[in-house]
Amino acid sequence: MRCSDAALHRRRLEARRRPLVGLPEPTWAQVEDVRRAYAPWAATPVQVDSVRPLAELVDHVLARLSA
């Protein structure tokens, strides 16, 4: 799962409030650090972009699973 729109991703992250005791939400700086350290997969993974409508995402994933 990814969000291709960095500004939208940041807004979602900064607005997120989950009641997870002992597990604070990551900061945008931490997300950026992980992004810089990310190594691409050797195989092509199923990519899901959360910017797209849910129905479109479901169709995409089902098509990839049945291929």
N, CA, C and O atoms as a Tinker XYZ file with bonds, in Angstrom:
   268  protein
     1  N      0.859000   -1.162000    0.000000    73     2
     2  CA     0.000000    0.000000    0.000000    64     1     3
     3  C      0.895000    1.211000    0.000000    63     2     4     5
     4  O      1.863000    1.285000    0.757000    81     3
     5  N      0.572000    2.146000   -0.841000    73     3     6
     6  CA     1.320000    3.389000   -0.875000    64     5     7
     7  C      0.356000    4.518000   -1.198000    63     6     8     9
     8  O     -0.775000    4.282000   -1.622000    81     7
     9  N      0.805000    5.720000   -0.999000    73     7    10
    10  CA     0.044000    6.904000   -1.377000    64     9    11
    11  C      0.953000    7.718000   -2.283000    63    10    12    13
    12  O      1.982000    8.227000   -1.839000    81    11
    13  N      0.584000    7.841000   -3.534000    73    11    14
    14  CA     1.440000    8.515000   -4.516000    64    13    15
    15  C      1.487000   10.023000   -4.333000    63    14    16    17
    16  O      2.347000   10.686000   -4.912000    81    15
    17  N      0.591000   10.569000   -3.548000    73    15    18
    18  CA     0.531000   12.006000   -3.308000    64    17    19
    19  C      1.152000   12.286000   -1.932000    63    18    20    21
    20  O      0.518000   12.054000   -0.903000    81    19
    21  N      2.385000   12.782000   -1.922000    73    19    22
    22  CA     3.110000   12.992000   -0.662000    64    21    23
    23  C      2.386000   13.971000    0.265000    63    22    24    25
    24  O      2.371000   13.770000    1.479000    81    23
    25  N      1.790000   15.022000   -0.290000    73    23    26
    26  CA     1.090000   15.996000    0.558000    64    25    27
    27  C     -0.133000   15.359000    1.221000    63    26    28    29
    28  O     -0.399000   15.596000    2.399000    81    27
    29  N     -0.873000   14.554000    0.462000    73    27    30
    30  CA    -2.029000   13.852000    1.014000    64    29    31
    31  C     -1.581000   12.844000    2.071000    63    30    32    33
    32  O     -2.202000   12.731000    3.129000    81    31
    33  N     -0.511000   12.119000    1.785000    73    31    34
    34  CA     0.030000   11.153000    2.734000    64    33    35
    35  C      0.376000   11.853000    4.052000    63    34    36    37
    36  O      0.035000   11.371000    5.132000    81    35
    37  N      1.044000   12.972000    3.946000    73    35    38
    38  CA     1.437000   13.703000    5.156000    64    37    39
    39  C      0.213000   14.178000    5.941000    63    38    40    41
    40  O      0.174000   14.053000    7.165000    81    39
    41  N     -0.788000   14.723000    5.239000    73    39    42
    42  CA    -2.007000   15.182000    5.926000    64    41    43
    43  C     -2.694000   14.025000    6.636000    63    42    44    45
    44  O     -3.132000   14.165000    7.777000    81    43
    45  N     -2.789000   12.878000    5.961000    73    43    46
    46  CA    -3.418000   11.710000    6.586000    64    45    47
    47  C     -2.647000   11.272000    7.826000    63    46    48    49
    48  O     -3.239000   10.991000    8.868000    81    47
    49  N     -1.337000   11.216000    7.707000    73    47    50
    50  CA    -0.502000   10.796000    8.826000    64    49    51
    51  C     -0.652000   11.750000   10.009000    63    50    52    53
    52  O     -0.827000   11.311000   11.146000    81    51
    53  N     -0.584000   13.035000    9.745000    73    51    54
    54  CA    -0.629000   14.014000   10.823000    64    53    55
    55  C     -2.017000   14.128000   11.460000    63    54    56    57
    56  O     -2.134000   14.602000   12.590000    81    55
    57  N     -3.063000   13.703000   10.758000    73    55    58
    58  CA    -4.422000   13.748000   11.309000    64    57    59
    59  C     -4.797000   12.444000   12.015000    63    58    60    61
    60  O     -5.811000   12.388000   12.711000    81    59
    61  N     -3.997000   11.406000   11.843000    73    59    62
    62  CA    -4.332000   10.086000   12.387000    64    61    63
    63  C     -4.176000   10.064000   13.896000    63    62    64    65
    64  O     -3.171000   10.516000   14.444000    81    63
    65  N     -5.193000    9.527000   14.554000    73    63    66
    66  CA    -5.176000    9.354000   16.014000    64    65    67
    67  C     -5.744000    7.978000   16.323000    63    66    68    69
    68  O     -6.952000    7.763000   16.231000    81    67
    69  N     -4.876000    7.052000   16.686000    73    67    70
    70  CA    -5.321000    5.698000   17.022000    64    69    71
    71  C     -5.025000    5.441000   18.492000    63    70    72    73
    72  O     -4.000000    5.890000   19.004000    81    71
    73  N     -5.904000    4.729000   19.171000    73    71    74
    74  CA    -5.699000    4.454000   20.601000    64    73    75
    75  C     -4.775000    3.252000   20.821000    63    74    76    77
    76  O     -5.184000    2.245000   21.398000    81    75
    77  N     -3.540000    3.365000   20.362000    73    75    78
    78  CA    -2.574000    2.272000   20.503000    64    77    79
    79  C     -1.624000    2.608000   21.650000    63    78    80    81
    80  O     -0.688000    3.391000   21.485000    81    79
    81  N     -1.869000    2.020000   22.791000    73    79    82
    82  CA    -1.076000    2.281000   23.988000    64    81    83
    83  C      0.364000    1.826000   23.758000    63    82    84    85
    84  O      0.609000    0.686000   23.362000    81    83
    85  N      1.302000    2.718000   24.008000    73    83    86
    86  CA     2.708000    2.383000   23.888000    64    85    87
    87  C      3.235000    2.373000   22.463000    63    86    88    89
    88  O      4.398000    2.040000   22.236000    81    87
    89  N      2.400000    2.733000   21.508000    73    87    90
    90  CA     2.826000    2.754000   20.102000    64    89    91
    91  C      2.446000    4.106000   19.495000    63    90    92    93
    92  O      1.361000    4.256000   18.934000    81    91
    93  N      3.333000    5.078000   19.608000    73    91    94
    94  CA     3.001000    6.413000   19.090000    64    93    95
    95  C      2.951000    6.419000   17.561000    63    94    96    97
    96  O      3.576000    5.591000   16.897000    81    95
    97  N      2.203000    7.359000   17.031000    73    95    98
    98  CA     2.157000    7.528000   15.575000    64    97    99
    99  C      3.533000    7.982000   15.094000    63    98   100   101
   100  O      4.214000    8.734000   15.791000    81    99
   101  N      3.948000    7.530000   13.910000    73    99   102
   102  CA     5.230000    8.001000   13.387000    64   101   103
   103  C      5.130000    9.474000   12.983000    63   102   104   105
   104  O      4.057000    9.968000   12.636000    81   103
   105  N      6.246000   10.144000   13.036000    73   103   106
   106  CA     6.297000   11.529000   12.556000    64   105   107
   107  C      6.550000   11.512000   11.059000    63   106   108   109
   108  O      6.961000   10.491000   10.508000    81   107
   109  N      6.306000   12.636000   10.400000    73   107   110
   110  CA     6.587000   12.719000    8.970000    64   109   111
   111  C      8.090000   12.526000    8.719000    63   110   112   113
   112  O      8.469000   11.930000    7.711000    81   111
   113  N      8.936000   13.014000    9.607000    73   111   114
   114  CA    10.387000   12.834000    9.458000    64   113   115
   115  C     10.746000   11.344000    9.493000    63   114   116   117
   116  O     11.616000   10.901000    8.743000    81   115
   117  N     10.088000   10.578000   10.350000    73   115   118
   118  CA    10.351000    9.136000   10.404000    64   117   119
   119  C      9.909000    8.449000    9.117000    63   118   120   121
   120  O     10.588000    7.548000    8.623000    81   119
   121  N      8.781000    8.872000    8.581000    73   119   122
   122  CA     8.306000    8.309000    7.307000    64   121   123
   123  C      9.311000    8.610000    6.200000    63   122   124   125
   124  O      9.632000    7.741000    5.389000    81   123
   125  N      9.798000    9.834000    6.171000    73   123   126
   126  CA    10.798000   10.222000    5.164000    64   125   127
   127  C     12.080000    9.402000    5.320000    63   126   128   129
   128  O     12.674000    8.997000    4.321000    81   127
   129  N     12.512000    9.152000    6.549000    73   127   130
   130  CA    13.706000    8.336000    6.791000    64   129   131
   131  C     13.518000    6.922000    6.245000    63   130   132   133
   132  O     14.416000    6.379000    5.602000    81   131
   133  N     12.360000    6.332000    6.499000    73   131   134
   134  CA    12.077000    4.977000    6.002000    64   133   135
   135  C     12.054000    4.989000    4.477000    63   134   136   137
   136  O     12.583000    4.078000    3.840000    81   135
   137  N     11.449000    6.006000    3.895000    73   135   138
   138  CA    11.382000    6.096000    2.431000    64   137   139
   139  C     12.781000    6.146000    1.821000    63   138   140   141
   140  O     13.033000    5.508000    0.800000    81   139
   141  N     13.690000    6.898000    2.438000    73   139   142
   142  CA    15.064000    6.992000    1.912000    64   141   143
   143  C     15.812000    5.668000    2.043000    63   142   144   145
   144  O     16.651000    5.343000    1.203000    81   143
   145  N     15.514000    4.911000    3.083000    73   143   146
   146  CA    16.215000    3.648000    3.323000    64   145   147
   147  C     15.580000    2.473000    2.579000    63   146   148   149
   148  O     16.139000    1.376000    2.570000    81   147
   149  N     14.435000    2.686000    1.965000    73   147   150
   150  CA    13.691000    1.618000    1.308000    64   149   151
   151  C     14.471000    1.032000    0.132000    63   150   152   153
   152  O     14.991000    1.768000   -0.706000    81   151
   153  N     14.545000   -0.286000    0.081000    73   151   154
   154  CA    15.161000   -0.987000   -1.057000    64   153   155
   155  C     14.039000   -1.666000   -1.843000    63   154   156   157
   156  O     13.255000   -2.416000   -1.262000    81   155
   157  N     13.949000   -1.421000   -3.141000    73   155   158
   158  CA    12.881000   -2.024000   -3.937000    64   157   159
   159  C     12.920000   -3.554000   -3.898000    63   158   160   161
   160  O     13.986000   -4.153000   -3.751000    81   159
   161  N     11.765000   -4.167000   -4.028000    73   159   162
   162  CA    11.679000   -5.624000   -4.059000    64   161   163
   163  C     12.279000   -6.151000   -5.350000    63   162   164   165
   164  O     12.264000   -5.464000   -6.371000    81   163
   165  N     12.805000   -7.361000   -5.311000    73   163   166
   166  CA    13.355000   -7.991000   -6.510000    64   165   167
   167  C     12.228000   -8.364000   -7.478000    63   166   168   169
   168  O     12.371000   -8.199000   -8.690000    81   167
   169  N     11.127000   -8.859000   -6.955000    73   167   170
   170  CA     9.967000   -9.203000   -7.781000    64   169   171
   171  C      8.987000   -8.029000   -7.777000    63   170   172   173
   172  O      8.996000   -7.203000   -6.863000    81   171
   173  N      8.163000   -7.967000   -8.787000    73   171   174
   174  CA     7.175000   -6.895000   -8.866000    64   173   175
   175  C      6.011000   -7.195000   -7.924000    63   174   176   177
   176  O      5.273000   -8.154000   -8.149000    81   175
   177  N      5.835000   -6.394000   -6.878000    73   175   178
   178  CA     4.729000   -6.619000   -5.941000    64   177   179
   179  C      3.422000   -6.051000   -6.493000    63   178   180   181
   180  O      3.430000   -5.272000   -7.446000    81   179
   181  N      2.329000   -6.437000   -5.902000    73   179   182
   182  CA     1.055000   -5.804000   -6.214000    64   181   183
   183  C      1.102000   -4.428000   -5.572000    63   182   184   185
   184  O      1.276000   -4.312000   -4.359000    81   183
   185  N      0.949000   -3.396000   -6.370000    73   183   186
   186  CA     1.003000   -2.039000   -5.847000    64   185   187
   187  C     -0.402000   -1.474000   -5.754000    63   186   188   189
   188  O     -1.163000   -1.498000   -6.721000    81   187
   189  N     -0.732000   -0.969000   -4.587000    73   187   190
   190  CA    -2.047000   -0.395000   -4.322000    64   189   191
   191  C     -1.838000    1.050000   -3.895000    63   190   192   193
   192  O     -1.173000    1.317000   -2.895000    81   191
   193  N     -2.406000    1.980000   -4.655000    73   191   194
   194  CA    -2.249000    3.403000   -4.364000    64   193   195
   195  C     -3.516000    3.909000   -3.690000    63   194   196   197
   196  O     -4.585000    3.928000   -4.301000    81   195
   197  N     -3.399000    4.315000   -2.442000    73   195   198
   198  CA    -4.569000    4.707000   -1.652000    64   197   199
   199  C     -5.236000    5.989000   -2.136000    63   198   200   201
   200  O     -6.264000    6.391000   -1.590000    81   199
   201  N     -4.676000    6.628000   -3.140000    73   199   202
   202  CA    -5.310000    7.808000   -3.717000    64   201   203
   203  C     -6.505000    7.395000   -4.584000    63   202   204   205
   204  O     -7.454000    8.163000   -4.743000    81   203
   205  N     -6.457000    6.184000   -5.139000    73   203   206
   206  CA    -7.510000    5.694000   -6.037000    64   205   207
   207  C     -8.758000    5.302000   -5.242000    63   206   208   209
   208  O     -8.663000    5.011000   -4.050000    81   207
   209  N     -9.934000    5.293000   -5.897000    73   207   210
   210  CA   -11.168000    4.871000   -5.221000    64   209   211
   211  C    -11.095000    3.398000   -4.788000    63   210   212   213
   212  O    -10.453000    2.582000   -5.449000    81   211
   213  N    -11.753000    3.073000   -3.680000    73   211   214
   214  CA   -11.703000    1.726000   -3.117000    64   213   215
   215  C    -12.130000    0.667000   -4.123000    63   214   216   217
   216  O    -11.455000   -0.354000   -4.249000    81   215
   217  N    -13.217000    0.873000   -4.836000    73   215   218
   218  CA   -13.702000   -0.124000   -5.795000    64   217   219
   219  C    -12.649000   -0.411000   -6.862000    63   218   220   221
   220  O    -12.473000   -1.558000   -7.273000    81   219
   221  N    -11.960000    0.616000   -7.301000    73   219   222
   222  CA   -10.898000    0.452000   -8.296000    64   221   223
   223  C     -9.736000   -0.362000   -7.716000    63   222   224   225
   224  O     -9.165000   -1.211000   -8.400000    81   223
   225  N     -9.395000   -0.099000   -6.462000    73   223   226
   226  CA    -8.317000   -0.842000   -5.807000    64   225   227
   227  C     -8.671000   -2.319000   -5.675000    63   226   228   229
   228  O     -7.836000   -3.186000   -5.932000    81   227
   229  N     -9.899000   -2.603000   -5.276000    73   227   230
   230  CA   -10.343000   -3.995000   -5.121000    64   229   231
   231  C    -10.273000   -4.707000   -6.462000    63   230   232   233
   232  O     -9.771000   -5.829000   -6.538000    81   231
   233  N    -10.766000   -4.077000   -7.518000    73   231   234
   234  CA   -10.714000   -4.684000   -8.857000    64   233   235
   235  C     -9.276000   -4.969000   -9.271000    63   234   236   237
   236  O     -8.982000   -6.023000   -9.835000    81   235
   237  N     -8.390000   -4.032000   -8.991000    73   235   238
   238  CA    -6.976000   -4.185000   -9.353000    64   237   239
   239  C     -6.350000   -5.372000   -8.620000    63   238   240   241
   240  O     -5.679000   -6.201000   -9.234000    81   239
   241  N     -6.570000   -5.450000   -7.321000    73   239   242
   242  CA    -5.987000   -6.528000   -6.524000    64   241   243
   243  C     -6.567000   -7.889000   -6.956000    63   242   244   245
   244  O     -5.824000   -8.860000   -7.099000    81   243
   245  N     -7.862000   -7.956000   -7.159000    73   243   246
   246  CA    -8.476000   -9.224000   -7.585000    64   245   247
   247  C     -7.943000   -9.653000   -8.952000    63   246   248   249
   248  O     -7.707000  -10.840000   -9.177000    81   247
   249  N     -7.754000   -8.710000   -9.854000    73   247   250
   250  CA    -7.214000   -9.042000  -11.171000    64   249   251
   251  C     -5.790000   -9.585000  -11.048000    63   250   252   253
   252  O     -5.433000  -10.556000  -11.715000    81   251
   253  N     -4.981000   -8.959000  -10.196000    73   251   254
   254  CA    -3.600000   -9.445000  -10.009000    64   253   255
   255  C     -3.572000  -10.826000   -9.358000    63   254   256   257
   256  O     -2.729000  -11.654000   -9.705000    81   255
   257  N     -4.480000  -11.083000   -8.423000    73   255   258
   258  CA    -4.503000  -12.377000   -7.741000    64   257   259
   259  C     -4.952000  -13.495000   -8.673000    63   258   260   261
   260  O     -4.522000  -14.638000   -8.520000    81   259
   261  N     -5.800000  -13.181000   -9.621000    73   259   262
   262  CA    -6.297000  -14.215000  -10.532000    64   261   263
   263  C     -5.412000  -14.374000  -11.762000    63   262   264   265
   264  O     -5.665000  -15.253000  -12.585000    81   263
   265  N     -4.386000  -13.549000  -11.906000    73   263   266
   266  CA    -3.496000  -13.630000  -13.087000    64   265   267
   267  C     -2.506000  -14.777000  -12.965000    63   266   268
   268  O     -1.691000  -14.987000  -13.863000    81   267
